[in-house]
Amino acid sequence: VTTLPLNEPFFRREYGRLVATLSRRAGMQNLEVVEDAVQSALLAGVASWTRGGLPDNPSAWLFRVAYNHVIGELRRRGRADRLTGRYGGDASDAIEEAPTAALAGDVRDDILRMLFVCCDESIPVESQLVMALTTLCGFGVREVAERLFISEANAYKRLGRARGRLRTLPFEPDDMSPQQLAARLPAVRSILYVMFTEGYLSSHVDGPIRRELCEEAQRLARVLAEHPVSATPETFALVALMHLHGARMPARQDGAGGLLLLEEQDRSRWDHGEIQLGLSWLARSADGGVFSRYHAEAGIAAEHCLAASFAETRWDRIVECYELLERLSPSPIHRLNRAIAVAEWQGPARGLGVLDGLEPPSWFAGSYLWAAVLADLHRRCGHLELARRYRDTAIAAAPGPAVKDALQRRLRDI
Amino acid sequence: MPKYLCLQRALPGGDREGDHPSPTQMQAMYAKFTEWRQKFQDNLTDLGGRLGRGTLVTERVLDGPLVEVKELVGGYMIISAASLDEAIEIARGCPGLVRPGSGVEVIEIHAP
């Protein structure tokens, strides 16, 4: 009897794949039936394989079990619904038209389709994100809540909103039209970007948990970049920026899990394979004369990756990218980042000058990021009184011990 | 070595959380069970399984309703161990068997 290890994240991947494939056939209004069936199939797999060993093709085994479960449940409901006269057709007829053999070929299409379905414009972005993480990435609701720093109740609420909306979609076994797909593509990219930054910028103490989110976003973005409907320069730039940021993740933490500032990082720990990959995607993204916010962000990340040391960074180019980014996607965060880059390039007084006249919204003015940067720039300008005041605000607002430690290290000698 | 019959018993106060494990939790269940199975491979005589439907066959036709064994016993397996204590240790280590809402009855089999 074989008891081969099924490598992480086998069950999560199978969950996403099966939900995408089966809900395409059964229709989105049967999503709950599909999710229950997939859950049961995975549990049956655990029970059967731990006793009897793995079948030759575990994926095919799961598909068959989940598929039969969906058919059975739809038949049962079809009968019940006909009895009450509420329902005309029988969804199990539609799903049975598709032969079970169609397993591998169009799975990526199914995943991509599900991603587009999740990004329905009538669903709030935070609900889209929870929906994508549960249905496509196979995280449990509690795991999603833990990763997004929200309560479990809140995660359920967001998921419920998305599901409620998707249930009302008309039963369309056919794909969305190319026009519909194109119109939704920016929302799809945006959700993957959010998923990535949730992992990348998270102050979660558990490194592997943060990397998991980044890897899920990278995986889905690659599916997006490899499919004709979504292989556009913006998508390539998104993939590029994920690789260029991801390459530097291993160096962002010290041995004890503390956060390291960019200038403190050991650049030899950056993943050079990932950097090369990111650069090649960035080169592909330059074809087509489009310049998106993802291009600007990937350009900034590339400059950091290419600099031999913090001092040798081409800050002028970074400043230029931040200017473009601000124009494409105005945000006080981008202005603040430009101020940091200008300070490195032309001195702290010029950096502070960038922020002149900026009235940050209250959510940003109260954040540790804003206070920490101002504390640092004022410190370097010799405005110690102001620097201390901002430092205390920054440390009080720090979202976790890792951030707090990094701030104290940087700002202690004021 | 003496053999022992292990019966999985449903206990009141079931663990609802455990009824709906996430794929990540299932991954962990699979890994733990595989590890347990390898550790005790010499003791696991028959891994058994979950019990399905059954019929009571007797000399005469019995009118229902009969309490189904299934409601009392979820599954069975047979293990070999030097003593009841060792059998209990092996059964206790089986992932998912001993938890809120589920226990295991370890019964010695007197072979002729």
Interface residues (C-beta under 8 A of the other chain):
Chain A: T3 P5 L6 E8 P9 F10 F11 R12 E14 Y15 Q39 L42 L43 G45 V46 A47 W49 T50 R51 G52 G138 F139 G140 R142 E143
Chain B: H20 P21 S22 P23 T24 Q25 M26 Q27 M29 Y30 A31 F33 T34 R37 Q38 L47 G48 G49 R50
